[in-house]
Amino acid sequence: MSLAELTRNSYHVGINAGQWLDLCKLWVKQKGLSQDSPNVGPVISKTILKLCGTYDADPPLQDYLREALNDGLLPVSVFVPIFLQVANSPEVHGASTLDRLCRLALDAHYASNLPPSGSLLSPTAPQSTVLNTVHDALVFLRNAYSFPPSKFHRLSASASELVILLLSCTTNISHIPTAQAMMYLGEANDILHTIRLSSGVRQALETFALSLSLLIGDDAKAEREAQLIHTMQLGLGKNDVLGSNTEADTVTCSLVLQSLVSSRAGDYGAGSDLEAVALLMGTIRWTSWAPGVFYTQILLASLTCVAGSSPRDVRDDSSFIWKAFVLGRLPRLLHMLEKTLERHGMHEVRMHHAMHSALSTILQHSDLLASCDKVLSRARLGAEDSNVQKSFLSQLMQQLRVVDLVDQQFIITVDPTPANEPMSRLQSEAAEHNCTIENYLESKLTAESSEVDSKVLFDRIGSEPGSHHFFAAAVRRCLNAHFRTGDLEILSHLMKILYTHDFALDILSLHLKISDVLFDAVHLLTDYDCETATGDPQTASSHLGNIVLFVQVVLTKFHISASTLKKGDTRLRTDFLRSSRVYHLDDLPAEAKSVFPAWFKAIFDTSSDGIEDTILRSTRPRTLLQMSATLFSQACIARQENRIDIDALRNGISYFLEPLLNWTLVGVVHAMLFEVQQRGFAATHPLEVLRSLLLAPNCPRVVLRLCSPNILRLICSKRTQVVNSGVSDIEAIKALALQSLGLKTDGKSHDPKWFLNVSHYVRSSAAQESPSISPESFLHLPRREIREAFMLARERKGPHIDVARCLTITTPTKFLLLFWSEMCAATSLGGIETCRRLATFVLVTPRSSAPPLLPLFVHNVLPILVARIDQQPGDANTNIDLMVTTVSTVLSAALHLEWAIQTVCGEQKAIAGQTSAMIARKLASDLRAQRLNSQTSAVMLKRLSGMPTFIANFPVFMP
């Protein structure tokens, strides 16, 4: 029988601690071992700790440990390192259990009357072993503060006590490697800046960090001092009620990154250089993080988002997008941020040390890094992915090195493999052609190529995130050049291959301001004059068609609903590109009215000579888009009145299946779908038009993709179910629609979120009419979205709330009231820190596709909440605390974001519709006016007026 079996059996049969200790000593004697043998103390420790993981430190198990520690059979110096390793693993996870076990070690140490270096650690232990144990203790300290406070344990106090004792053992650290010292410094700095520590452990940890800084060098010492000054200068952003965060804050940065990615084509998305940098700068300001802490949080958040990504959305492989963003875009955004910080006094060398410190901390999160590698192994990769064998961290450090955010020497100390890595496949090919990768990609994009060749090129670009920046730059340069010259052929070719390869648009949206590309394309379509244009008008019409389809795809894919695009002082309307309106002939726009008869005759009159060049030259593209739906509506009326026969109708349809006019089909199909929805089975001829268009082998796939949400809406609508039995090929049309969206043809995945994702044009109504979604379930989607965000935040994963989508389902006021109710519920579970982070994201983060919520919350929703709290029976302090915390945090965050946008973008914007100063002034006035009649208003005013940093930002609250 082994010593482990003896211990387990003794516990299970109920032998008391004294008898068990005697049995252990007898076993040691019979085996001829000494008590310091590696087969005694470590075995006892591991066996009992494993039992504690199963039985939650049952009192008999505690007695076993206490007897062994007091007797010396289990030296404290043996137990402590093993305990820390187990405590940082999933084996023992209860706060009370960990506290009891930690107290046993501390009590045994105090009873020994020995110094920590002779009790908690072996007096002969080398400093490398001591530092490893100290590092484990720091991880244990961080984990201890992640548990909610409870009267049943004092884990944070016990962990702090143990850390203080162990830090006193670090007497000589001069011989440890620099990389290891930077890793320990990063851990210490992170804890100091993210956890509210007791004075004793803070002092000990600051002394330890200072020793490490001196060891690393004078530059690191200067960085440390600069970080402290930076923290004091930017302290205005700290929350006066709660102080420092009580855990590593991956929530704030995860929300920022989620916003950059999900709104990547918006004004404040990843593709907008200055605005994206301003968001990051604003985050640094209001959180008061030193650069090293910020880098650590942003990298941890990015890894968390990658690890949590999966192909969830229709036609959207989120793991591919997150890989493209974190490896291809984020390093360049951080580089731009670093240059901005340097202009405001932060030295480049110190910024490098900050990134090195952050990466050293990241290296400790092996489980997170492994999760990233696992997700990416399932991600969409090209057939020739040169990065497939590299770890995610290796690829990230390589891209950080490309933009000079880390030094090559540091990378080698962490991972020597990147130093010998060859160039990527695209870089090698560019070098073989003696040109830059940007010029090489531009030549490939503008050259005539087959669909297969284009797919191979784009798959390779997609699999090499390091090439995405150069790909976007090549596209931008090519578009700018040919928009200026009006070269339709190259523009048509480039835009067709872009909208054909969906993920190419994802890459572009991460690196380019999509609204600028759209503006140039719409400007061309708006001003194009067919009469003065040279060349064949039919060829020109086909080329213009690809530009139209590109714009329609981008507007739909990125949910750009604005009716106008603005660049400088110029505004362009986009409604003609979405037009599916069927006009009465007398109501047609003037230009369309003059050419409509000629077009109708050319298309639907069998005696005509077809579409001649003269009619094409006399009609602008926007006019043709505006009247195409009316052409088909009038043709259906003429067929119903027998003024044309079925052959004439089908002959007219055939014109629209050719490149000459197929770019007008999106509006036509939507108009015919509307006719069927309104008239049901009686809409015989619109149904015939739909069948002929959608089932035609030469119907453009992009048209099917754009129209499929409306097609599925019609098929799933209860009002048109009767059509299914009367129309042949309905199942074939449904299958085509599902296939174009990349879905299974059985259509069984129609849950509420699925329908929201496919409903680009008709999000809310489509989902409400689906027979598989009840109105109640649909209306509860915002609540589910908010609750899921709180749940992910509690699990320390990357939360996200799609506010714009929620506002398509409910009104802004109802959404904010719902959000407040969920915040109150989360606060009752001890999640007030999470509440203020999510509230800052919801209320302050600017969005192109949603109205500003901060002034609405403060001026409209807050008075409702105050009235409710006044009428609430019992103690309302918790809700008032939450309200004060939320108001002070969001106003401070808004102020710092305004400053960042003004500093980075060089313009003053009221991102919330009103400046934070205006909102604060109105709030202070309202609270003072109501304080005599409202207890809640009086308490809020008193607490806000008692916050020195809040008063410094908003003097209007000064008492």
Secondary structure, 3 states (H helix, E strand, C coil): CCHHHHHHHHHHHCCCHHHHHHHHHHHHHHHCCCCCCCCCHHHHHHHHHHHHHHHCCCHHHHHHHHHHHHHCCCCHHHHHHHHHHHHCCCCCCCHHHHHHHHHHHHHHHHHHCCCHHHHCCCCCCCHHHHHHHHHHHHHHHHHHHHCCCCCCCCHHHHHHHHHHHHHCCCCCCCCCCHHHHHHHHHHHHHHHHHCCCCHHHHHHHHHHHHHHHHHHCHHHHHHHHHHHHHHHHCHHHCCCCCCCCCCCCHHHHHHHHHHHHHCCCCCCCCCCHHHHHHHHHHHHHHHCCCHHHHHHHHHHHHHHHHHCCCCCECCECHHHHHHHHHHHHHHHHHHHHHHHHHHCCCCHHHHHHHHHHHHHHHCCCHHHHHHHHHHHHCCCCCCCCCCCCCCHHHHHHHHHHHCCCCCHHHHHHHCCHHHHCCCCHHHHHHHHCCCCHHHHHHHHHHCCCCHHHHHHHHHHHHHCHHHHHHHHHHHHHHHHHHHHHCCHHHHHHHHHHHHHCHHHHHHHHHHCCHHHHHHHHHHHHHHCCCCCCCCCHHHHHHHHHHHHHHHHHHHHHCCCCCCEEEECCEEEECHHHCCCCCCCHHHCCHHHHHHHHHHHHHHHCCCCCCCCHHHHHCCCHHHHHHHHHHHHHHHHHHHHCCCCCHHHHHHHHHHCCCCCCHHHHHHHHHHHHHHHHHHHHHCHHHHHHHHHHHCCCCCCHHHHHHHHHHHHHHHHCHHHHHHHHHCCCHHHHHHHHHHHCCCCCCCCCCCHHHHHHHCCCCHHHHHHHCCCCCHHHHHCHHHHHHHHHHHHHHCCCCCCCCHHHHCCCCCHHHHHHHHHHHHHHHHHCCCHHHHHHHHHHHHHCCCCCCCCCHHHHHHHHHHHHHHHHHHCCCCCHHHHHHHHHHHHHHHHHHHHHHHHHHHHHCCCCCCCCCCHHHHHHHHHHHHHHHCCCCHHHHHHHHHHHCCHHHHHHCHHHCC
